[in-house]
Amino acid sequence: MARKFKDLLAAMPQERQERIREDAERRLLMLSLSEVRKKRNISQKTLAANLNITQPAVSKMEREQNVGIETLKKYAGGMGGELILTVSFPGGESYRIG
C-alpha cells in the first residue's frame, strides 16, 4: 500500500524536514517569477524593455535560485506591481518589511 507524503515527511528527522521545506520554498520562488509574468500576459521581451535590460537577462533572472530583494522589486515594478515582504511568526504575529 502506498504511503502519503505527509506521513513520510513526519517520520523524517526534524532537520531533514526543514531542509525539504526550505528547498520547496526556493523552488516555488523560482517558478513564481515566470508564472506571475505569464499570468499577467507579459512576455520576457516586454518585461525586458520595461526594465531596460535584455530578454536573456530576464530569462536568467527567472532561473536564479537566490534572487536578491532589489532584483525582485525591479521585476515586480517592471510588470506594474509592487513587492511586499512580510515576516510571519508562529502564533500569527507578522511584520511588513520595507
Secondary structure as GFF3:
##gff-version 3
##sequence-region A 1 98
A	DSSP	alpha_helix	5	11	.	.	.	ID=ss1
A	DSSP	alpha_helix	14	39	.	.	.	ID=ss2
A	DSSP	alpha_helix	44	51	.	.	.	ID=ss3
A	DSSP	alpha_helix	55	63	.	.	.	ID=ss4
A	DSSP	alpha_helix	69	78	.	.	.	ID=ss5
A	DSSP	beta_strand	85	88	.	.	.	ID=ss6
A	DSSP	beta_strand	94	97	.	.	.	ID=ss7
###
